[in-house]
């Protein structure tokens, strides 16, 4: 039953499934080198008390924004070890920005780029998620009632599929 379903999915054009229904990494060896850029954004609702503590840099674990930024950058570099069938890449640029959005939200925006043969969308999404999870981890002693949401790709350029803006 499962293999039948995979074969049917493959016949509809799925790129990561072989003819016999097995998972497979796509061969990107014949793709052209282009500048590839991706941006992802997400937010964590932390509540007013945590928001004020982060704003005043009074979280006991330390500087939340600096640690979350480093976590995002580090995780983007390891995306292919986290996401099956994701190609390993060497990003040339990774940036993670965090900002306070009144009255109780922190927004993370990640940008990843490289001159290469495969996209960087997954790296930008992983960086954003990791930064937000780090905010949660650093602030959970104050409250566990935080919500990560709306993590999404907001921009992509380069490659055969062209540009994307949300």
N, C-alpha and C positions, 0 to 999 in steps of 0.2 A: 504494500500500500504506500509506504513512505517513498520507495524508489519510483513508483509510478507517478506520484505527485511531483517529485523532483524532475523527472523526465518531461512531464507536462510543463513545468515551470521553465525548463531549459528551452523547450521548443517555442516559448513566448519571448525569447531573447535575453534571458538573464545572463549576465556576463561572468558570474563566479560559480557556474555549475557546468560540469562536463556533460557530454552526450549521454553518459550512463547515469547521470544524476548525482555525481560526486562533487563535493565542494572543491574549488580550484582557484588559485591565485591567477589573476589576469596577467598575461604577458604584455608588459609596457615597453619592451625593448625596441619596438619599431615606431614609437611615438616621437614627435618633434620636441626639442627643447624650447620651452617658452617661459617667460616670466609668469609665475603662478603666485597669486595672492589670495588669501582667504581671511575673512573676519567673522568672528562669532561673538555673540553677546548673550548674557543671561543675568539673572538677578536672584538675590536672596533676601527674603523679608525676615528681618532680625528682631523687630519690635523696637519701641522707643528707648528702652533702657540700654540695650546692647548698642543701638545706633549711637547714643550719646557717649557710651564708654569707648567705642571705636573712634569716634570723632575726637575725643579727648586723649586718645592713646593710653587708655587705662585698663586694657585687657591684660590679665595676669600673665598670659603666655607671651606677651610682647606685641610688637608692631604688626598688627593684622595685615595691613596692606602690603608691607614689604615681604612678609612670609608667604602670603597668598600669591603675590607676583612671582616669586622664585618657584613656588610649587607649580604654577601654571607653565612657566618656561621649561622647567625640568620635565614635566609630564608630556609636553608637546614633543620633546626629543625622544620619548619612549612610546609613542603612540602605536607603532607596529608590534610592540610586545604586549599591548593591551587589547587591540582590535584584530581578531583573526582575519587573515587575507589582506590586511593593510600593508602596503609596501613600505619598507624601511627607507627613510629619506634623511638627508642632512639639511635641515632648514638653515637658510642664510640669515634669516631675521625672525625673531620671535619677540613680541611685546605683549604684555598683559597690563591693562590699566584698570584700576578699581576706583570707583567714585561713590560718594554718599549721595543718595537721592532721598530727600526728605519725604516723609517723616520717619521712615523705618526700613529703608531699602538700601542695599549695596549692589551696584551694577559692576559686572566684570565684562571687559571687552578685550578679546585677544586677536592679534594679527600675526599671521605667519606668511613668510614668502620664501621663494627660492627660484632659481633658474633650473628647470628640470623637466622630467618627462611624465610626472604624475602630480596630481593636485595635492593641496595642503588643507583641504576642508576639515578632514578628520583631526588633524593636528590642532587647528584653531578651536574646534569643538571640545577636544580633550583638555586643552589648556584652560578654557573657560570653565568647564566642569570642575577641574582640579582646583582652580583658584577659589571657586565658590565652596567646594567641599572643605577647603582649608579654612575659609572664614568660619564655616560651621564648627569645625574641630576646635578652633582657637576660642570660640565664644560659647561653646556648649556648657561650660561650667556655670554660666549665668542663666541659661535657659536652653532647653532642647526644642522649644517651640519655634523653630525656624523653618522656612519653606524655600527651597530652591525651585525656580520655575523659569519658563520662557527661554530656555537655552536653545539657541537657533543660529543657523548660518545667516549672516546679514549681507555678505558680499563675497563674491568669488570672481576672479578673472584669470584668463590664460587657459590654454588647452583647447582641445577640439570642441568641447561643449560651449565655449564662449563665456560671456559674462553673466553674472547673476546679482541682482540687487533685490533686497526685500524691503 
